[in-house]
């Protein structure tokens, strides 16, 4: 899942980015309204965390312009103001939720998860593909009732596959969604993590559901086949 954070306070922005990354999100960070608006216009984010008090365009205007440009990523607005009028202004500008500073990160994380679930495309709280089950809120993964232990990045990559079952996902797209602009490595990191996933979600169960589509990318089959099948 890919999130845009628009926050002009460097320390706050970095804290949010680091916390989200630790929970498997790819995060892009903008320090101005103009930069945030440009990023939101160029990329399909799963959620946008938008500060109200920015040095150029305020968060209300950024959100309003996003909606005017038909950018419908769910928006969580952050502000130090707790007045009802400010909350109404933010929601009327097109925001989906509102969080007042200071806040607990665990609440911000829960609100982001909720926004992603009820985005433009309906997203269930628990994702299931065949006997493979993933819970984004608890980071639990299991197959046929057997728990599977994944790292944060493995979990993020698997979630992408499970939200797009039986679709061919290219390496560049997977790299863009599961990593972020700050990542400077090559696309072969995708191949490495797909191999890690296969060792955990397929091999122990005698399955080959995470398949290579030669010359294109990878596909998670709806129903895993046995090896050699």
GROMACS elastic network, one bead per residue, 0.5 to 0.9 nm:
[ bonds ]
;  ai    aj funct       b0    kb
    1    24     6  0.75837   500
    1    25     6  0.52568   500
    1    26     6  0.61797   500
    1    27     6  0.86348   500
    1    45     6  0.79184   500
    1    46     6  0.61565   500
    1    47     6  0.84622   500
    1   116     6  0.86802   500
    1   156     6  0.68049   500
    1   157     6  0.86072   500
    1   159     6  0.78673   500
    1   160     6  0.71031   500
    1   177     6  0.61915   500
    1   178     6  0.64237   500
    2    25     6  0.57679   500
    2    27     6  0.58715   500
    2    28     6  0.78972   500
    2    44     6  0.81601   500
    2    45     6  0.54126   500
    2    46     6  0.54742   500
    2    47     6  0.70725   500
    2    48     6  0.89444   500
    2   176     6  0.83894   500
    2   177     6  0.56339   500
    2   178     6  0.69106   500
    2   179     6  0.81201   500
    2   180     6  0.79162   500
    3    20     6  0.84831   500
    3    25     6  0.67975   500
    3    26     6  0.62198   500
    3    28     6  0.64667   500
    3    29     6  0.87194   500
    3    45     6  0.55347   500
    3    46     6  0.58245   500
    3    47     6  0.50271   500
    3    48     6  0.56755   500
    3    49     6  0.74617   500
    3   112     6  0.89460   500
    4    17     6  0.89939   500
    4    26     6  0.86007   500
    4    27     6  0.57903   500
    4    29     6  0.60151   500
    4    30     6  0.76426   500
    4    36     6  0.77042   500
    4    39     6  0.78719   500
    4    40     6  0.74403   500
    4    45     6  0.65446   500
    4    46     6  0.82975   500
    4    47     6  0.65479   500
    4    49     6  0.61415   500
    4    50     6  0.80997   500
    5    13     6  0.70151   500
    5    16     6  0.77727   500
    5    17     6  0.72766   500
    5    27     6  0.70769   500
    5    28     6  0.61984   500
    5    30     6  0.62503   500
    5    31     6  0.84720   500
    5    36     6  0.78017   500
    5    47     6  0.87482   500
    5    48     6  0.59586   500
    5    50     6  0.60946   500
    5    51     6  0.81667   500
    6    13     6  0.74876   500
    6    28     6  0.85211   500
    6    29     6  0.59447   500
    6    31     6  0.57631   500
    6    32     6  0.67575   500
    6    33     6  0.70223   500
    6    35     6  0.82608   500
    6    36     6  0.56641   500
    6    37     6  0.88940   500
    6    48     6  0.76564   500
    6    49     6  0.61535   500
    6    51     6  0.59462   500
    6    54     6  0.84565   500
    6    59     6  0.84793   500
    7    10     6  0.72770   500
    7    12     6  0.72042   500
    7    13     6  0.53209   500
    7    14     6  0.89638   500
    7    29     6  0.74354   500
    7    30     6  0.63499   500
    7    31     6  0.51365   500
    7    32     6  0.70503   500
    7    33     6  0.84887   500
    7    36     6  0.88302   500
    7    49     6  0.81195   500
    7    50     6  0.65801   500
    7    51     6  0.52893   500
    7    52     6  0.84318   500
    7    53     6  0.83034   500
    7    54     6  0.71151   500
    7    78     6  0.87567   500
    8    11     6  0.88715   500
    8    12     6  0.81378   500
    8    13     6  0.70616   500
    8    30     6  0.74199   500
    8    32     6  0.59994   500
    8    33     6  0.86111   500
    8    51     6  0.77006   500
    8    53     6  0.79144   500
    8    54     6  0.58905   500
    8    55     6  0.71369   500
    9    12     6  0.54592   500
    9    13     6  0.60495   500
    9    14     6  0.85821   500
    9    31     6  0.73230   500
    9    54     6  0.88118   500
   10    13     6  0.51654   500
   10    14     6  0.60875   500
   10    15     6  0.85650   500
   10    31     6  0.75076   500
   11    14     6  0.52568   500
   11    15     6  0.61527   500
   11    16     6  0.87080   500
   12    15     6  0.51178   500
   12    16     6  0.62453   500
   12    17     6  0.85686   500
   13    16     6  0.52798   500
   13    17     6  0.61208   500
   13    18     6  0.85792   500
   13    29     6  0.70537   500
   13    30     6  0.83626   500
   13    31     6  0.79987   500
   14    18     6  0.59495   500
   14    19     6  0.84074   500
   14    29     6  0.80855   500
   15    18     6  0.52313   500
   15    19     6  0.60776   500
   15    20     6  0.85834   500
   16    19     6  0.51747   500
   16    20     6  0.61223   500
   16    21     6  0.85285   500
   16   105     6  0.77037   500
   16   108     6  0.89675   500
   17    20     6  0.52746   500
   17    21     6  0.61011   500
   17    22     6  0.86339   500
   17    25     6  0.87553   500
   17    26     6  0.86589   500
   17    27     6  0.60476   500
   17    28     6  0.77341   500
   17    29     6  0.72351   500
   18    21     6  0.51240   500
   18    22     6  0.62215   500
   18    23     6  0.88481   500
   18    27     6  0.85363   500
   19    22     6  0.51992   500
   19    23     6  0.66896   500
   19    25     6  0.89513   500
   19   105     6  0.77152   500
   19   109     6  0.86430   500
   20    23     6  0.51577   500
   20    24     6  0.66032   500
   20    25     6  0.54481   500
   20    26     6  0.76554   500
   20    27     6  0.71633   500
   20   109     6  0.74586   500
   21    24     6  0.50785   500
   21    26     6  0.61000   500
   21    27     6  0.66906   500
   21   152     6  0.84311   500
   21   153     6  0.88560   500
   22    25     6  0.73582   500
   22   152     6  0.68357   500
   22   153     6  0.87699   500
   23   109     6  0.87786   500
   23   139     6  0.85085   500
   23   152     6  0.62401   500
   23   153     6  0.85102   500
   23   156     6  0.83693   500
   24   151     6  0.87526   500
   24   152     6  0.50028   500
   24   153     6  0.55782   500
   24   154     6  0.83408   500
   24   155     6  0.68751   500
   24   156     6  0.51195   500
   24   157     6  0.85875   500
   24   178     6  0.78949   500
   25   152     6  0.87289   500
   25   153     6  0.83403   500
   25   156     6  0.67956   500
   25   177     6  0.86680   500
   25   178     6  0.69225   500
   25   179     6  0.79138   500
   26   156     6  0.85840   500
   26   176     6  0.83101   500
   26   177     6  0.65337   500
   26   178     6  0.53779   500
   26   180     6  0.52705   500
   26   181     6  0.88017   500
   27   179     6  0.77259   500
   27   180     6  0.59587   500
   27   181     6  0.82123   500
   27   182     6  0.89706   500
   28    39     6  0.84025   500
   28   180     6  0.63094   500
   28   181     6  0.66604   500
   28   182     6  0.80102   500
   29    36     6  0.78749   500
   30    33     6  0.76508   500
   30    34     6  0.86679   500
   30    35     6  0.57550   500
   30    36     6  0.52371   500
   30    37     6  0.89742   500
   30    39     6  0.80555   500
   31    34     6  0.87244   500
   31    35     6  0.69926   500
   31    36     6  0.73247   500
   31    54     6  0.77342   500
   31    55     6  0.84025   500
   32    35     6  0.53182   500
   32    36     6  0.61510   500
   32    37     6  0.85471   500
   32    54     6  0.59764   500
   32    55     6  0.62165   500
   32    56     6  0.64359   500
   32    57     6  0.74146   500
   32    58     6  0.87014   500
   33    36     6  0.50198   500
   33    37     6  0.59646   500
   33    38     6  0.85312   500
   33    50     6  0.87983   500
   33    51     6  0.88529   500
   33    54     6  0.61587   500
   33    55     6  0.73610   500
   33    56     6  0.60027   500
   33    58     6  0.63745   500
   33    59     6  0.67867   500
   33    61     6  0.83513   500
   33    62     6  0.60562   500
   34    37     6  0.51014   500
   34    38     6  0.61952   500
   34    39     6  0.86966   500
   34    56     6  0.71860   500
   34    57     6  0.65857   500
   34    62     6  0.76614   500
   35    38     6  0.51178   500
   35    39     6  0.62269   500
   35    40     6  0.85631   500
   36    39     6  0.51783   500
   36    40     6  0.60503   500
   36    41     6  0.84888   500
   36    50     6  0.84304   500
   36    62     6  0.76750   500
   37    40     6  0.50929   500
   37    41     6  0.60794   500
   37    42     6  0.86823   500
   37    62     6  0.60100   500
   37    63     6  0.81589   500
   37    65     6  0.77200   500
   37    66     6  0.68057   500
   38    41     6  0.50771   500
   38    42     6  0.62638   500
   38    43     6  0.87196   500
   39    42     6  0.51510   500
   39    43     6  0.60123   500
   40    43     6  0.55132   500
   40    44     6  0.70656   500
   40    45     6  0.69979   500
   40    48     6  0.80441   500
   40    66     6  0.72381   500
   40    71     6  0.72757   500
   40    73     6  0.82117   500
   41    44     6  0.78802   500
   41    66     6  0.71724   500
   41    69     6  0.77208   500
   41    70     6  0.89823   500
   41    71     6  0.67607   500
   44    47     6  0.88266   500
   44    71     6  0.81464   500
   44    72     6  0.88345   500
   44    73     6  0.71573   500
   45    48     6  0.67851   500
   45    72     6  0.89618   500
   45    73     6  0.58605   500
   45    74     6  0.83568   500
   45   177     6  0.87872   500
   46    73     6  0.58250   500
   46    74     6  0.69105   500
   46   115     6  0.84547   500
   46   116     6  0.59886   500
   46   119     6  0.76406   500
   47    73     6  0.53706   500
   47    75     6  0.59522   500
   47    76     6  0.76254   500
   47   112     6  0.68659   500
   47   113     6  0.88641   500
   47   115     6  0.69507   500
   47   116     6  0.62651   500
   47   119     6  0.83426   500
   48    73     6  0.65511   500
   48    74     6  0.61396   500
   48    76     6  0.61667   500
   48    77     6  0.82839   500
   48   112     6  0.85241   500
   49    74     6  0.86507   500
   49    75     6  0.59368   500
   49    77     6  0.59461   500
   49    78     6  0.71406   500
   49   112     6  0.82063   500
   50    59     6  0.60711   500
   50    60     6  0.88656   500
   50    62     6  0.84274   500
   50    63     6  0.80975   500
   50    75     6  0.68095   500
   50    76     6  0.60355   500
   50    78     6  0.58935   500
   50    79     6  0.87198   500
   51    54     6  0.67131   500
   51    58     6  0.78720   500
   51    59     6  0.56352   500
   51    60     6  0.88672   500
   51    76     6  0.84801   500
   51    77     6  0.56552   500
   51    79     6  0.59463   500
   52    57     6  0.89345   500
   52    58     6  0.54244   500
   52    60     6  0.63245   500
   52    61     6  0.89037   500
   52    62     6  0.89065   500
   52    77     6  0.65428   500
   52    78     6  0.59781   500
   52    79     6  0.53974   500
   52    80     6  0.83438   500
   52    81     6  0.89914   500
   52    90     6  0.83623   500
   53    56     6  0.87173   500
   53    57     6  0.84050   500
   53    58     6  0.54942   500
   53    59     6  0.64098   500
   53    60     6  0.89666   500
   53    78     6  0.85694   500
   53    79     6  0.69382   500
   53    80     6  0.83624   500
   54    57     6  0.61920   500
   54    58     6  0.50093   500
   54    59     6  0.66471   500
   55    58     6  0.72066   500
   57    60     6  0.80461   500
   57    61     6  0.60600   500
   57    62     6  0.63619   500
   58    61     6  0.54829   500
   58    62     6  0.63668   500
   58    63     6  0.87822   500
   59    63     6  0.60658   500
   59    64     6  0.84303   500
   59    77     6  0.73726   500
   59    78     6  0.85555   500
   59    90     6  0.79593   500
   60    63     6  0.52724   500
   60    64     6  0.61037   500
   60    65     6  0.86697   500
   60    77     6  0.85432   500
   60    89     6  0.71862   500
   60    90     6  0.56181   500
   60    91     6  0.87174   500
   60    92     6  0.87882   500
   60    93     6  0.58473   500
   60    94     6  0.83156   500
   60    95     6  0.82595   500
   61    65     6  0.60708   500
   61    66     6  0.84758   500
   61    93     6  0.73720   500
   62    65     6  0.52559   500
   62    66     6  0.61612   500
   62    67     6  0.87594   500
   62    93     6  0.87745   500
   63    66     6  0.50452   500
   63    67     6  0.63291   500
   63    68     6  0.86117   500
   63    75     6  0.76196   500
   63    77     6  0.89478   500
   63    90     6  0.80613   500
   63    93     6  0.60367   500
   63    94     6  0.61164   500
   63    95     6  0.65824   500
   64    67     6  0.53154   500
   64    68     6  0.61885   500
   64    69     6  0.87029   500
   64    90     6  0.89052   500
   64    92     6  0.85718   500
   64    94     6  0.61273   500
   64    95     6  0.84171   500
   65    69     6  0.61352   500
   65    70     6  0.86516   500
   65    71     6  0.85849   500
   65    93     6  0.86965   500
   66    69     6  0.51573   500
   66    70     6  0.64202   500
   66    71     6  0.50925   500
   66    72     6  0.73344   500
   66    73     6  0.87262   500
   66    94     6  0.85071   500
   67    71     6  0.52764   500
   67    72     6  0.62409   500
   67    73     6  0.89395   500
   67    93     6  0.80972   500
   67    94     6  0.65309   500
   68    71     6  0.74698   500
   69    72     6  0.87499   500
   72    75     6  0.83094   500
   72    94     6  0.88491   500
   72   119     6  0.82706   500
   72   120     6  0.71825   500
   73   116     6  0.86135   500
   73   119     6  0.70897   500
   73   120     6  0.76217   500
   74    94     6  0.89588   500
   74    95     6  0.71333   500
   74    96     6  0.59374   500
   74    97     6  0.83204   500
   74   112     6  0.86366   500
   74   115     6  0.58918   500
   74   116     6  0.69199   500
   74   118     6  0.83561   500
   74   119     6  0.60904   500
   74   120     6  0.81043   500
   75    94     6  0.77898   500
   75    96     6  0.52676   500
   75    97     6  0.65678   500
   75    98     6  0.84994   500
   75   112     6  0.87743   500
   75   115     6  0.77369   500
   76    95     6  0.62916   500
   76    96     6  0.60153   500
   76    98     6  0.55429   500
   76    99     6  0.71121   500
   76   108     6  0.87755   500
   76   111     6  0.78278   500
   76   112     6  0.73513   500
   76   115     6  0.79569   500
   77    87     6  0.88312   500
   77    90     6  0.71494   500
   77    91     6  0.87728   500
   77    95     6  0.66559   500
   77    96     6  0.79916   500
   77    97     6  0.63007   500
   77    99     6  0.61136   500
   77   100     6  0.83129   500
   78    81     6  0.88143   500
   78    97     6  0.89746   500
   78    98     6  0.61707   500
   78    99     6  0.50596   500
   78   100     6  0.57739   500
   78   101     6  0.66881   500
   79    82     6  0.75281   500
   79    86     6  0.87551   500
   79    98     6  0.79548   500
   79    99     6  0.66876   500
   79   100     6  0.50989   500
   79   101     6  0.56821   500
   79   102     6  0.85907   500
   80    99     6  0.87916   500
   80   100     6  0.56174   500
   80   102     6  0.71435   500
   81    84     6  0.88590   500
   81    86     6  0.69692   500
   81    87     6  0.84722   500
   81   100     6  0.66081   500
   81   101     6  0.76252   500
   82    85     6  0.85562   500
   82    86     6  0.71269   500
   82    87     6  0.74200   500
   82    99     6  0.88880   500
   82   100     6  0.61824   500
   82   101     6  0.84107   500
   83    86     6  0.54242   500
   83    87     6  0.66759   500
   83    88     6  0.88451   500
   84    87     6  0.51580   500
   84    88     6  0.61718   500
   84    89     6  0.85988   500
   85    88     6  0.50908   500
   85    89     6  0.61079   500
   85    90     6  0.86703   500
   86    90     6  0.62052   500
   86    91     6  0.86450   500
   87    90     6  0.51693   500
   87    91     6  0.62285   500
   87    92     6  0.85024   500
   87    97     6  0.88107   500
   87    98     6  0.66229   500
   87    99     6  0.89092   500
   88    91     6  0.51608   500
   88    92     6  0.59282   500
   88    93     6  0.84390   500
   89    92     6  0.50986   500
   89    93     6  0.60904   500
   89    94     6  0.88662   500
   89    95     6  0.89938   500
   90    93     6  0.50846   500
   90    94     6  0.67303   500
   90    95     6  0.56848   500
   90    96     6  0.85280   500
   90    97     6  0.84120   500
   90    98     6  0.75341   500
   91    94     6  0.52775   500
   91    96     6  0.63457   500
   91    97     6  0.71073   500
   91    98     6  0.77529   500
   92    95     6  0.70392   500
   95    98     6  0.74886   500
   96   115     6  0.74566   500
   97   111     6  0.78406   500
   97   115     6  0.79597   500
   99   102     6  0.86468   500
   99   103     6  0.73299   500
   99   107     6  0.88789   500
   99   108     6  0.75630   500
   99   111     6  0.87704   500
  100   103     6  0.64633   500
  101   104     6  0.87695   500
  103   106     6  0.85592   500
  103   107     6  0.71599   500
  103   108     6  0.73259   500
  104   107     6  0.54424   500
  104   108     6  0.66761   500
  104   109     6  0.88917   500
  105   109     6  0.61117   500
  105   110     6  0.85860   500
  106   109     6  0.50802   500
  106   110     6  0.62372   500
  106   111     6  0.86962   500
  107   110     6  0.50714   500
  107   111     6  0.61818   500
  107   112     6  0.86113   500
  108   111     6  0.51307   500
  108   112     6  0.61956   500
  108   113     6  0.86889   500
  109   112     6  0.51319   500
  109   113     6  0.62631   500
  109   114     6  0.86581   500
  110   113     6  0.51295   500
  110   114     6  0.62114   500
  110   115     6  0.86866   500
  110   137     6  0.76459   500
  111   114     6  0.50125   500
  111   115     6  0.61515   500
  111   116     6  0.86357   500
  112   115     6  0.50968   500
  112   116     6  0.62111   500
  112   117     6  0.86297   500
  113   116     6  0.52122   500
  113   117     6  0.62278   500
  113   118     6  0.88227   500
  113   125     6  0.87912   500
  113   136     6  0.76602   500
  113   137     6  0.70733   500
  114   117     6  0.51406   500
  114   118     6  0.64121   500
  114   119     6  0.86567   500
  114   125     6  0.84441   500
  115   118     6  0.53228   500
  115   119     6  0.60147   500
  116   119     6  0.51381   500
  116   120     6  0.86984   500
  116   121     6  0.89745   500
  116   122     6  0.87299   500
  116   123     6  0.70821   500
  117   120     6  0.89571   500
  117   121     6  0.81778   500
  117   122     6  0.63715   500
  117   124     6  0.60559   500
  117   125     6  0.65272   500
  118   121     6  0.70793   500
  118   122     6  0.55478   500
  118   123     6  0.59793   500
  118   124     6  0.81441   500
  119   122     6  0.61228   500
  119   123     6  0.70679   500
  120   123     6  0.87776   500
  123   126     6  0.84112   500
  123   127     6  0.81192   500
  123   163     6  0.83057   500
  124   127     6  0.61989   500
  125   135     6  0.67848   500
  125   136     6  0.71236   500
  125   137     6  0.76575   500
  126   133     6  0.71155   500
  126   134     6  0.59042   500
  126   136     6  0.67987   500
  126   137     6  0.83318   500
  127   132     6  0.83317   500
  127   133     6  0.57910   500
  127   134     6  0.51829   500
  127   135     6  0.63478   500
  127   136     6  0.80223   500
  127   159     6  0.81771   500
  127   162     6  0.68762   500
  127   163     6  0.73301   500
  128   131     6  0.68638   500
  128   132     6  0.56452   500
  128   134     6  0.63515   500
  128   135     6  0.87658   500
  128   162     6  0.72077   500
  128   163     6  0.88668   500
  129   132     6  0.52045   500
  129   133     6  0.65409   500
  129   134     6  0.87457   500
  129   162     6  0.63951   500
  129   163     6  0.88105   500
  129   165     6  0.70632   500
  129   220     6  0.86840   500
  129   221     6  0.82228   500
  129   222     6  0.56735   500
  129   223     6  0.73582   500
  130   133     6  0.79110   500
  130   143     6  0.85964   500
  130   144     6  0.87730   500
  130   221     6  0.87110   500
  130   222     6  0.58442   500
  130   223     6  0.54086   500
  130   224     6  0.74539   500
  131   142     6  0.79347   500
  131   143     6  0.52630   500
  131   144     6  0.50370   500
  131   145     6  0.78150   500
  131   223     6  0.81310   500
  131   224     6  0.87428   500
  132   141     6  0.74083   500
  132   142     6  0.58574   500
  132   144     6  0.66853   500
  132   145     6  0.84544   500
  132   162     6  0.86627   500
  132   201     6  0.81252   500
  133   140     6  0.80801   500
  133   141     6  0.56155   500
  133   142     6  0.53046   500
  133   143     6  0.62233   500
  133   144     6  0.83192   500
  133   145     6  0.84615   500
  133   162     6  0.87747   500
  134   138     6  0.87898   500
  134   139     6  0.70590   500
  134   140     6  0.58907   500
  134   142     6  0.67381   500
  134   143     6  0.89729   500
  134   155     6  0.86434   500
  134   158     6  0.85228   500
  134   159     6  0.72619   500
  134   162     6  0.81135   500
  135   138     6  0.57091   500
  135   139     6  0.54771   500
  135   140     6  0.53008   500
  135   141     6  0.65039   500
  136   139     6  0.51051   500
  136   140     6  0.72973   500
  136   141     6  0.89015   500
  136   155     6  0.87982   500
  136   159     6  0.78867   500
  137   140     6  0.80534   500
  138   141     6  0.88846   500
  139   150     6  0.86033   500
  139   152     6  0.84702   500
  139   155     6  0.73347   500
  140   147     6  0.74007   500
  140   148     6  0.76017   500
  140   149     6  0.78983   500
  140   150     6  0.86150   500
  140   155     6  0.89170   500
  141   146     6  0.84352   500
  141   147     6  0.58684   500
  141   148     6  0.53523   500
  141   149     6  0.71026   500
  141   150     6  0.77602   500
  141   155     6  0.81994   500
  142   145     6  0.56140   500
  142   146     6  0.50937   500
  142   148     6  0.51648   500
  142   149     6  0.84650   500
  142   201     6  0.83291   500
  143   146     6  0.51738   500
  143   147     6  0.65970   500
  143   148     6  0.72343   500
  143   201     6  0.72561   500
  143   205     6  0.83012   500
  144   147     6  0.85319   500
  144   205     6  0.89979   500
  148   200     6  0.67908   500
  148   201     6  0.70694   500
  149   155     6  0.89585   500
  149   200     6  0.77415   500
  150   153     6  0.79764   500
  150   154     6  0.56909   500
  150   155     6  0.57441   500
  150   197     6  0.80543   500
  150   200     6  0.77819   500
  151   154     6  0.51472   500
  151   155     6  0.60904   500
  151   156     6  0.86565   500
  152   155     6  0.51619   500
  152   156     6  0.63032   500
  152   157     6  0.88055   500
  153   157     6  0.62122   500
  153   158     6  0.85538   500
  153   178     6  0.74857   500
  153   179     6  0.86478   500
  153   193     6  0.81018   500
  154   157     6  0.52035   500
  154   158     6  0.61107   500
  154   159     6  0.85561   500
  154   193     6  0.64778   500
  154   194     6  0.80975   500
  154   196     6  0.74958   500
  154   197     6  0.64665   500
  155   158     6  0.51299   500
  155   159     6  0.60864   500
  155   160     6  0.87464   500
  155   197     6  0.87227   500
  156   159     6  0.51653   500
  156   160     6  0.65315   500
  156   178     6  0.62859   500
  157   160     6  0.52322   500
  157   161     6  0.65839   500
  157   162     6  0.87987   500
  157   174     6  0.75233   500
  157   177     6  0.85158   500
  157   178     6  0.60557   500
  157   190     6  0.86940   500
  157   193     6  0.78826   500
  157   194     6  0.80800   500
  157   197     6  0.85753   500
  158   161     6  0.51023   500
  158   162     6  0.61084   500
  158   163     6  0.85850   500
  158   194     6  0.86577   500
  158   197     6  0.75094   500
  159   162     6  0.50429   500
  159   163     6  0.60859   500
  159   164     6  0.86394   500
  160   163     6  0.52566   500
  160   164     6  0.64568   500
  160   165     6  0.88242   500
  160   169     6  0.89868   500
  160   174     6  0.77818   500
  160   177     6  0.80120   500
  160   178     6  0.78716   500
  161   164     6  0.51853   500
  161   165     6  0.60083   500
  161   166     6  0.84441   500
  161   167     6  0.81183   500
  161   169     6  0.77545   500
  161   174     6  0.89887   500
  161   210     6  0.86369   500
  161   218     6  0.86526   500
  161   219     6  0.71994   500
  161   220     6  0.59270   500
  162   165     6  0.53035   500
  162   166     6  0.88202   500
  162   220     6  0.70930   500
  162   222     6  0.89106   500
  164   167     6  0.56141   500
  164   168     6  0.83371   500
  164   169     6  0.81469   500
  164   219     6  0.84935   500
  164   220     6  0.78240   500
  165   168     6  0.84998   500
  165   219     6  0.71686   500
  165   220     6  0.54355   500
  165   221     6  0.62239   500
  165   222     6  0.58744   500
  166   219     6  0.56863   500
  166   220     6  0.53896   500
  166   222     6  0.58569   500
  167   218     6  0.81566   500
  167   219     6  0.56178   500
  167   220     6  0.71142   500
  167   221     6  0.81885   500
  168   212     6  0.88672   500
  168   213     6  0.71895   500
  168   216     6  0.71729   500
  168   217     6  0.61267   500
  168   218     6  0.54695   500
  168   220     6  0.79174   500
  169   172     6  0.85695   500
  169   173     6  0.66572   500
  169   174     6  0.66616   500
  169   216     6  0.76024   500
  169   217     6  0.54796   500
  169   218     6  0.53950   500
  169   219     6  0.61949   500
  169   220     6  0.89339   500
  170   173     6  0.52898   500
  170   174     6  0.62157   500
  170   175     6  0.85598   500
  170   216     6  0.58126   500
  170   218     6  0.64996   500
  170   219     6  0.89025   500
  171   174     6  0.51270   500
  171   175     6  0.59997   500
  171   176     6  0.85304   500
  171   187     6  0.63988   500
  171   188     6  0.81834   500
  171   190     6  0.63737   500
  171   191     6  0.80049   500
  171   216     6  0.78884   500
  171   217     6  0.56385   500
  171   218     6  0.77102   500
  172   175     6  0.50425   500
  172   176     6  0.61030   500
  172   177     6  0.86585   500
  172   187     6  0.66687   500
  172   190     6  0.87040   500
  172   217     6  0.88714   500
  173   176     6  0.50629   500
  173   177     6  0.61665   500
  173   178     6  0.85526   500
  174   177     6  0.51832   500
  174   178     6  0.58788   500
  174   179     6  0.78958   500
  174   187     6  0.88798   500
  174   190     6  0.71322   500
  175   178     6  0.55165   500
  175   179     6  0.54570   500
  175   180     6  0.76245   500
  175   186     6  0.88788   500
  175   187     6  0.64962   500
  175   189     6  0.80931   500
  175   190     6  0.65271   500
  176   179     6  0.56222   500
  176   180     6  0.59825   500
  176   181     6  0.77386   500
  177   180     6  0.70229   500
  179   182     6  0.81211   500
  179   183     6  0.64637   500
  180   183     6  0.56545   500
  181   184     6  0.77523   500
  183   186     6  0.86692   500
  185   188     6  0.81451   500
  185   189     6  0.73120   500
  186   189     6  0.62749   500
  186   190     6  0.85421   500
  187   190     6  0.57360   500
  187   191     6  0.75464   500
  188   191     6  0.51121   500
  188   192     6  0.64484   500
  188   193     6  0.88448   500
  189   192     6  0.50072   500
  189   193     6  0.62997   500
  189   194     6  0.85876   500
  190   193     6  0.52542   500
  190   194     6  0.60851   500
  190   195     6  0.85802   500
  191   194     6  0.51025   500
  191   195     6  0.62150   500
  191   196     6  0.87067   500
  192   195     6  0.52027   500
  192   196     6  0.64099   500
  192   197     6  0.88363   500
  193   197     6  0.61352   500
  193   198     6  0.85716   500
  194   197     6  0.50134   500
  194   198     6  0.61979   500
  194   199     6  0.87043   500
  194   210     6  0.79177   500
  194   218     6  0.85298   500
  195   198     6  0.51449   500
  195   199     6  0.63794   500
  195   200     6  0.89012   500
  196   199     6  0.52696   500
  196   200     6  0.66634   500
  196   201     6  0.88684   500
  197   200     6  0.51812   500
  197   201     6  0.58508   500
  197   202     6  0.76300   500
  197   210     6  0.82674   500
  198   201     6  0.53807   500
  198   203     6  0.61475   500
  198   204     6  0.89163   500
  198   207     6  0.89060   500
  198   208     6  0.76315   500
  198   209     6  0.83376   500
  198   210     6  0.66329   500
  199   202     6  0.61250   500
  199   203     6  0.51955   500
  199   204     6  0.71209   500
  200   203     6  0.63835   500
  200   204     6  0.65670   500
  200   205     6  0.87371   500
  201   204     6  0.69468   500
  201   205     6  0.72736   500
  201   207     6  0.81783   500
  201   208     6  0.88191   500
  201   209     6  0.84722   500
  201   210     6  0.85246   500
  202   205     6  0.54265   500
  202   206     6  0.61652   500
  202   208     6  0.55490   500
  202   209     6  0.65771   500
  202   210     6  0.74568   500
  202   224     6  0.82011   500
  203   206     6  0.51504   500
  203   207     6  0.59674   500
  203   208     6  0.72560   500
  203   227     6  0.86766   500
  204   207     6  0.77428   500
  205   208     6  0.87838   500
  205   226     6  0.85633   500
  206   225     6  0.83679   500
  206   226     6  0.57266   500
  206   227     6  0.61318   500
  207   210     6  0.86501   500
  207   224     6  0.57308   500
  207   225     6  0.54151   500
  207   227     6  0.54879   500
  208   211     6  0.65796   500
  208   221     6  0.84837   500
  208   224     6  0.58087   500
  208   225     6  0.55316   500
  208   226     6  0.60339   500
  208   227     6  0.56534   500
  208   228     6  0.83827   500
  208   229     6  0.85163   500
  209   219     6  0.79906   500
  209   220     6  0.55968   500
  209   221     6  0.50388   500
  209   222     6  0.75803   500
  209   223     6  0.68350   500
  209   225     6  0.60026   500
  209   226     6  0.82730   500
  210   218     6  0.69470   500
  210   219     6  0.58510   500
  210   221     6  0.64190   500
  210   224     6  0.78341   500
  211   217     6  0.86669   500
  211   218     6  0.55882   500
  211   219     6  0.52537   500
  211   220     6  0.62008   500
  211   221     6  0.72584   500
  212   215     6  0.87100   500
  212   216     6  0.81065   500
  212   217     6  0.60846   500
  212   219     6  0.64804   500
  212   220     6  0.89667   500
  213   216     6  0.54697   500
  213   217     6  0.52201   500
  213   218     6  0.53523   500
  213   219     6  0.68296   500
  214   217     6  0.66170   500
  214   218     6  0.82285   500
  220   223     6  0.85556   500
  220   224     6  0.81732   500
  221   224     6  0.58016   500
  221   225     6  0.81627   500
  225   228     6  0.81373   500
  225   229     6  0.59064   500
  226   229     6  0.53333   500
